Amino acid sequence: MKIRINDDLRGVGDLRVIGATGEMLGILSDDEAIVLACKDGLDLVEVNPRSKPPLCRIMNFARFKTPPR
C-alpha cells in the first residue's frame, strides 16, 4: 500500500486533519490542509484512508520513514 503525502492528496476533497503537535484541526479541504502543512515546512500524510473523511496528520515525513539509530 502506497502512503499518500502532499500533492498525492489533491482532489480527495475533505480531510480530517491532526496537527503536528497532536491537536485535532478538524475537517479541512485538501488544499487548506496542504497549505497548512507547507507553511510549517512539514508534510500532510494520510494515516487512515478508510475513514470518512480520510484521516491525515501534519508531520515531517522524512523523519517518520527513517528508522532511529
MMTF fields as JSON, N, C-alpha, C and O atoms, coordinates in Angstrom:
{
  "mmtfVersion": "1.0.0",
  "mmtfProducer": "UNKNOWN",
  "numBonds": 275,
  "numAtoms": 276,
  "numGroups": 69,
  "numChains": 1,
  "numModels": 1,
  "chainsPerModel": [1],
  "groupsPerChain": [69],
  "chainIdList": ["A"],
  "bondAtomList": [4, 2, 8, 6, 12, 10, 16, 14, 20, 18, 24, 22, 28, 26, 32, 30, 36, 34, 40, 38, 44, 42, 48, 46, 52, 50, 56, 54, 60, 58, 64, 62, 68, 66, 72, 70, 76, 74, 80, 78, 84, 82, 88, 86, 92, 90, 96, 94, 100, 98, 104, 102, 108, 106, 112, 110, 116, 114, 120, 118, 124, 122, 128, 126, 132, 130, 136, 134, 140, 138, 144, 142, 148, 146, 152, 150, 156, 154, 160, 158, 164, 162, 168, 166, 172, 170, 176, 174, 180, 178, 184, 182, 188, 186, 192, 190, 196, 194, 200, 198, 204, 202, 208, 206, 212, 210, 216, 214, 220, 218, 224, 222, 228, 226, 232, 230, 236, 234, 240, 238, 244, 242, 248, 246, 252, 250, 256, 254, 260, 258, 264, 262, 268, 266, 272, 270],
  "bondOrderList": [1, 1, 1, 1, 1, 1, 1, 1, 1, 1, 1, 1, 1, 1, 1, 1, 1, 1, 1, 1, 1, 1, 1, 1, 1, 1, 1, 1, 1, 1, 1, 1, 1, 1, 1, 1, 1, 1, 1, 1, 1, 1, 1, 1, 1, 1, 1, 1, 1, 1, 1, 1, 1, 1, 1, 1, 1, 1, 1, 1, 1, 1, 1, 1, 1, 1, 1, 1],
  "groupList": [{"groupName": "MET", "atomNameList": ["N", "CA", "C", "O"], "elementList": ["N", "C", "C", "O"], "formalChargeList": [0, 0, 0, 0], "bondAtomList": [1, 0, 2, 1, 3, 2], "bondOrderList": [1, 1, 2], "singleLetterCode": "M", "chemCompType": "L-PEPTIDE LINKING"}, {"groupName": "LYS", "atomNameList": ["N", "CA", "C", "O"], "elementList": ["N", "C", "C", "O"], "formalChargeList": [0, 0, 0, 0], "bondAtomList": [1, 0, 2, 1, 3, 2], "bondOrderList": [1, 1, 2], "singleLetterCode": "K", "chemCompType": "L-PEPTIDE LINKING"}, {"groupName": "ILE", "atomNameList": ["N", "CA", "C", "O"], "elementList": ["N", "C", "C", "O"], "formalChargeList": [0, 0, 0, 0], "bondAtomList": [1, 0, 2, 1, 3, 2], "bondOrderList": [1, 1, 2], "singleLetterCode": "I", "chemCompType": "L-PEPTIDE LINKING"}, {"groupName": "ARG", "atomNameList": ["N", "CA", "C", "O"], "elementList": ["N", "C", "C", "O"], "formalChargeList": [0, 0, 0, 0], "bondAtomList": [1, 0, 2, 1, 3, 2], "bondOrderList": [1, 1, 2], "singleLetterCode": "R", "chemCompType": "L-PEPTIDE LINKING"}, {"groupName": "ASN", "atomNameList": ["N", "CA", "C", "O"], "elementList": ["N", "C", "C", "O"], "formalChargeList": [0, 0, 0, 0], "bondAtomList": [1, 0, 2, 1, 3, 2], "bondOrderList": [1, 1, 2], "singleLetterCode": "N", "chemCompType": "L-PEPTIDE LINKING"}, {"groupName": "ASP", "atomNameList": ["N", "CA", "C", "O"], "elementList": ["N", "C", "C", "O"], "formalChargeList": [0, 0, 0, 0], "bondAtomList": [1, 0, 2, 1, 3, 2], "bondOrderList": [1, 1, 2], "singleLetterCode": "D", "chemCompType": "L-PEPTIDE LINKING"}, {"groupName": "LEU", "atomNameList": ["N", "CA", "C", "O"], "elementList": ["N", "C", "C", "O"], "formalChargeList": [0, 0, 0, 0], "bondAtomList": [1, 0, 2, 1, 3, 2], "bondOrderList": [1, 1, 2], "singleLetterCode": "L", "chemCompType": "L-PEPTIDE LINKING"}, {"groupName": "GLY", "atomNameList": ["N", "CA", "C", "O"], "elementList": ["N", "C", "C", "O"], "formalChargeList": [0, 0, 0, 0], "bondAtomList": [1, 0, 2, 1, 3, 2], "bondOrderList": [1, 1, 2], "singleLetterCode": "G", "chemCompType": "PEPTIDE LINKING"}, {"groupName": "VAL", "atomNameList": ["N", "CA", "C", "O"], "elementList": ["N", "C", "C", "O"], "formalChargeList": [0, 0, 0, 0], "bondAtomList": [1, 0, 2, 1, 3, 2], "bondOrderList": [1, 1, 2], "singleLetterCode": "V", "chemCompType": "L-PEPTIDE LINKING"}, {"groupName": "ALA", "atomNameList": ["N", "CA", "C", "O"], "elementList": ["N", "C", "C", "O"], "formalChargeList": [0, 0, 0, 0], "bondAtomList": [1, 0, 2, 1, 3, 2], "bondOrderList": [1, 1, 2], "singleLetterCode": "A", "chemCompType": "L-PEPTIDE LINKING"}, {"groupName": "THR", "atomNameList": ["N", "CA", "C", "O"], "elementList": ["N", "C", "C", "O"], "formalChargeList": [0, 0, 0, 0], "bondAtomList": [1, 0, 2, 1, 3, 2], "bondOrderList": [1, 1, 2], "singleLetterCode": "T", "chemCompType": "L-PEPTIDE LINKING"}, {"groupName": "GLU", "atomNameList": ["N", "CA", "C", "O"], "elementList": ["N", "C", "C", "O"], "formalChargeList": [0, 0, 0, 0], "bondAtomList": [1, 0, 2, 1, 3, 2], "bondOrderList": [1, 1, 2], "singleLetterCode": "E", "chemCompType": "L-PEPTIDE LINKING"}, {"groupName": "SER", "atomNameList": ["N", "CA", "C", "O"], "elementList": ["N", "C", "C", "O"], "formalChargeList": [0, 0, 0, 0], "bondAtomList": [1, 0, 2, 1, 3, 2], "bondOrderList": [1, 1, 2], "singleLetterCode": "S", "chemCompType": "L-PEPTIDE LINKING"}, {"groupName": "CYS", "atomNameList": ["N", "CA", "C", "O"], "elementList": ["N", "C", "C", "O"], "formalChargeList": [0, 0, 0, 0], "bondAtomList": [1, 0, 2, 1, 3, 2], "bondOrderList": [1, 1, 2], "singleLetterCode": "C", "chemCompType": "L-PEPTIDE LINKING"}, {"groupName": "PRO", "atomNameList": ["N", "CA", "C", "O"], "elementList": ["N", "C", "C", "O"], "formalChargeList": [0, 0, 0, 0], "bondAtomList": [1, 0, 2, 1, 3, 2], "bondOrderList": [1, 1, 2], "singleLetterCode": "P", "chemCompType": "L-PEPTIDE LINKING"}, {"groupName": "PHE", "atomNameList": ["N", "CA", "C", "O"], "elementList": ["N", "C", "C", "O"], "formalChargeList": [0, 0, 0, 0], "bondAtomList": [1, 0, 2, 1, 3, 2], "bondOrderList": [1, 1, 2], "singleLetterCode": "F", "chemCompType": "L-PEPTIDE LINKING"}],
  "groupTypeList": [0, 1, 2, 3, 2, 4, 5, 5, 6, 3, 7, 8, 7, 5, 6, 3, 8, 2, 7, 9, 10, 7, 11, 0, 6, 7, 2, 6, 12, 5, 5, 11, 9, 2, 8, 6, 9, 13, 1, 5, 7, 6, 5, 6, 8, 11, 8, 4, 14, 3, 12, 1, 14, 14, 6, 13, 3, 2, 0, 4, 15, 9, 3, 15, 1, 10, 14, 14, 3],
  "groupIdList": [1, 2, 3, 4, 5, 6, 7, 8, 9, 10, 11, 12, 13, 14, 15, 16, 17, 18, 19, 20, 21, 22, 23, 24, 25, 26, 27, 28, 29, 30, 31, 32, 33, 34, 35, 36, 37, 38, 39, 40, 41, 42, 43, 44, 45, 46, 47, 48, 49, 50, 51, 52, 53, 54, 55, 56, 57, 58, 59, 60, 61, 62, 63, 64, 65, 66, 67, 68, 69],
  "secStructList": [7, 7, 7, 7, 5, 4, 4, 4, 4, 6, 6, 1, 7, 3, 3, 3, 3, 3, 7, 6, 6, 1, 7, 3, 3, 3, 3, 3, 3, 2, 2, 2, 2, 2, 2, 2, 2, 2, 2, 6, 6, 7, 3, 3, 3, 3, 3, 3, 6, 6, 1, 1, 1, 7, 3, 3, 3, 3, 3, 7, 2, 2, 2, 2, 2, 1, 7, 7, 7],
  "xCoordList": [0.828, 0.0, 0.874, 1.758, 0.627, 1.392, 0.832, -0.378, 1.708, 1.293, 1.182, 2.122, 0.026, -0.168, 0.252, -0.148, 1.077, 1.505, 1.35, 1.378, 1.189, 1.129, 0.298, -0.916, 0.914, 0.185, -0.574, -1.504, -0.199, -0.962, -2.389, -3.28, -2.6, -3.903, -4.781, -5.938, -4.242, -5.049, -6.182, -5.989, -7.354, -8.513, -9.299, -10.334, -8.834, -9.54, -10.802, -11.817, -10.729, -11.859, -11.577, -10.492, -12.54, -12.374, -11.498, -11.526, -10.717, -9.83, -9.989, -10.173, -9.919, -9.863, -8.37, -7.594, -7.969, -6.546, -6.139, -6.806, -5.021, -4.371, -3.122, -2.341, -2.932, -1.785, -0.487, -0.483, 0.605, 1.94, 2.136, 2.957, 1.389, 1.543, 0.462, 0.35, -0.336, -1.33, -2.741, -3.656, -2.928, -4.264, -5.118, -4.615, -6.404, -7.334, -7.68, -8.237, -7.345, -7.632, -9.022, -9.555, -9.606, -10.954, -10.956, -9.968, -12.083, -12.232, -11.906, -12.54, -10.9, -10.427, -10.447, -10.437, -10.476, -10.341, -8.905, -8.008, -8.693, -7.338, -6.378, -5.234, -6.823, -5.947, -5.571, -4.412, -6.549, -6.271, -5.258, -4.331, -5.437, -4.555, -3.13, -2.171, -2.985, -1.653, -0.961, 0.231, -1.697, -1.126, -0.671, 0.408, -1.486, -1.111, 0.188, 1.071, 0.297, 1.498, 2.723, 3.774, 2.591, 3.727, 4.177, 5.363, 3.218, 3.531, 4.534, 5.375, 4.44, 5.338, 6.531, 7.32, 6.667, 7.773, 7.608, 8.593, 6.354, 6.073, 5.271, 5.008, 4.888, 4.144, 2.764, 2.567, 1.817, 0.491, 0.508, 0.704, 0.305, 0.426, -0.898, -1.451, -1.4, -2.631, -2.317, -1.47, -2.995, -2.738, -3.859, -3.636, -5.07, -6.167, -7.05, -7.966, -6.772, -7.541, -8.97, -9.808, -9.259, -10.59, -11.612, -12.815, -11.145, -12.107, -12.808, -12.299, -13.959, -14.739, -14.879, -15.58, -14.264, -13.29, -11.934, -11.704, -11.036, -9.72, -8.99, -9.074, -8.278, -7.547, -6.111, -5.424, -5.669, -4.302, -3.642, -4.31, -2.321, -1.548, -0.477, 0.124, -0.245, 0.844, 2.083, 2.095, 3.13, 4.362, 5.54, 5.373, 6.729, 7.926, 8.031, 8.487, 7.61, 7.553, 8.937, 9.093, 9.934, 11.301, 11.79, 12.434, 11.486, 11.897, 11.109, 11.649, 9.835, 8.97, 9.442, 9.45, 9.839, 10.201, 11.653, 12.043, 12.46, 13.847, 13.914, 13.554, 14.375, 14.419, 15.44, 16.473, 15.171, 16.132, 17.388, 17.367, 18.456, 19.753, 20.015, 21.054],
  "yCoordList": [-1.185, 0.0, 1.25, 1.394, 2.142, 3.378, 4.422, 4.639, 5.059, 6.135, 7.408, 7.792, 8.061, 9.302, 10.487, 10.61, 11.364, 12.576, 13.773, 13.634, 14.933, 16.22, 16.205, 16.009, 16.406, 16.535, 15.266, 15.332, 14.119, 12.886, 13.001, 12.261, 13.93, 14.085, 15.138, 15.315, 15.832, 16.83, 16.126, 15.07, 16.722, 16.152, 15.178, 14.679, 14.892, 13.971, 14.636, 13.973, 15.934, 16.66, 16.953, 17.425, 16.68, 16.953, 15.898, 14.718, 16.371, 15.509, 15.858, 17.025, 14.857, 15.105, 15.227, 14.321, 16.347, 16.657, 16.776, 17.431, 16.122, 16.228, 17.071, 16.826, 18.064, 18.959, 18.3, 17.17, 19.016, 18.495, 18.188, 17.342, 18.87, 18.629, 17.712, 17.536, 17.125, 16.148, 16.687, 15.927, 17.985, 18.557, 18.296, 18.29, 18.083, 17.853, 19.207, 20.076, 19.382, 20.634, 20.63, 21.682, 19.446, 19.329, 18.889, 18.362, 19.115, 18.722, 19.926, 20.977, 19.745, 20.81, 20.307, 19.101, 21.239, 20.837, 20.379, 20.74, 19.587, 19.1, 20.262, 20.215, 21.302, 22.455, 23.184, 23.55, 23.396, 24.066, 23.28, 23.854, 21.982, 21.126, 21.12, 21.167, 21.062, 21.068, 22.401, 22.431, 23.502, 24.832, 24.944, 25.471, 24.451, 24.478, 23.713, 24.195, 22.535, 21.714, 22.391, 22.457, 22.89, 23.519, 24.797, 25.126, 25.522, 26.761, 26.507, 27.357, 25.346, 24.981, 24.148, 23.682, 23.958, 23.166, 21.678, 20.941, 21.229, 19.824, 19.196, 19.839, 17.948, 17.203, 16.837, 16.683, 16.704, 16.176, 14.712, 14.378, 13.826, 12.384, 11.709, 11.925, 10.893, 10.149, 8.97, 8.137, 8.899, 7.815, 6.783, 5.647, 7.163, 6.204, 6.544, 7.36, 5.914, 6.226, 5.697, 6.139, 4.761, 4.144, 4.931, 4.712, 5.839, 6.617, 7.62, 7.963, 8.081, 9.051, 10.326, 10.307, 11.425, 11.593, 10.997, 10.715, 10.808, 10.236, 11.028, 12.256, 10.317, 10.93, 11.201, 10.316, 12.446, 12.835, 13.52, 14.046, 13.499, 14.148, 15.022, 14.664, 16.165, 17.048, 16.607, 16.599, 16.238, 15.734, 15.88, 16.238, 15.6, 15.537, 14.099, 13.214, 13.87, 12.509, 11.893, 10.693, 12.665, 12.131, 11.561, 10.513, 12.245, 11.777, 10.532, 9.634, 10.48, 9.353, 8.068, 7.007, 8.159, 6.949, 6.524, 5.446, 7.348, 6.997, 6.362, 7.001, 5.101, 4.441, 5.097, 5.572, 5.135, 5.707, 4.853, 3.66, 5.479, 4.78, 4.358, 3.76],
  "zCoordList": [0.0, 0.0, 0.0, 0.844, -0.936, -1.047, -0.093, -0.04, 0.652, 1.553, 0.729, 0.032, 0.814, 0.062, 0.92, 2.078, 0.321, 1.019, 0.084, -1.139, 0.676, -0.011, -1.29, -1.224, -2.443, -3.71, -4.094, -4.898, -3.54, -3.803, -3.251, -3.669, -2.31, -1.673, -2.353, -1.974, -3.345, -4.07, -4.804, -5.407, -4.745, -5.416, -4.568, -5.009, -3.353, -2.462, -1.902, -1.683, -1.677, -1.078, 0.378, 0.719, 1.242, 2.669, 3.335, 2.986, 4.314, 5.094, 6.567, 6.914, 7.43, 8.882, 9.198, 8.894, 9.809, 9.948, 11.409, 12.211, 11.735, 13.042, 12.843, 11.923, 13.704, 13.604, 14.045, 14.534, 13.867, 14.164, 15.649, 16.002, 16.52, 17.955, 18.512, 19.725, 17.613, 18.026, 18.208, 18.524, 18.014, 18.19, 16.951, 15.827, 17.17, 16.072, 15.458, 16.129, 14.176, 13.49, 12.877, 12.522, 12.753, 12.218, 10.77, 10.259, 10.118, 8.719, 7.841, 7.934, 6.988, 6.099, 4.667, 4.421, 3.728, 2.33, 2.109, 2.869, 1.071, 0.794, 0.559, 1.013, -0.141, -0.402, 0.885, 1.074, 1.774, 3.051, 3.874, 4.445, 3.931, 4.735, 4.188, 4.959, 2.871, 2.262, 2.518, 2.823, 2.397, 2.656, 4.105, 4.375, 5.044, 6.465, 6.716, 7.425, 6.141, 6.335, 5.735, 6.372, 4.519, 3.829, 4.524, 4.523, 5.122, 5.827, 6.954, 7.247, 7.575, 8.672, 8.206, 9.028, 6.885, 6.358, 6.608, 6.662, 6.761, 7.054, 5.92, 4.904, 6.099, 5.084, 5.624, 6.829, 4.697, 5.023, 4.638, 3.469, 5.616, 5.417, 5.76, 6.838, 4.839, 5.08, 6.003, 5.68, 7.145, 8.095, 8.129, 8.549, 7.691, 7.618, 6.421, 6.531, 5.273, 4.068, 4.103, 3.318, 4.997, 5.029, 5.844, 5.704, 6.688, 7.469, 6.563, 5.496, 6.986, 6.206, 7.013, 8.024, 6.635, 5.562, 5.969, 7.145, 4.988, 5.293, 6.378, 6.425, 7.245, 8.344, 7.913, 7.403, 8.126, 7.769, 8.958, 9.849, 8.944, 10.004, 9.381, 8.368, 9.992, 9.565, 10.326, 11.557, 9.585, 10.216, 9.267, 8.101, 9.776, 8.955, 8.449, 9.173, 7.211, 6.685, 6.538, 6.764, 6.17, 6.016, 7.351, 7.385, 8.425, 9.749, 10.15, 10.795, 9.769, 10.079, 9.406, 10.03, 8.127, 7.405, 7.606, 7.157, 8.271, 8.554, 9.943, 10.932, 10.028, 11.347, 12.267, 11.795, 13.583, 14.544, 14.602, 14.301, 14.985, 15.1, 16.507, 16.789]
}
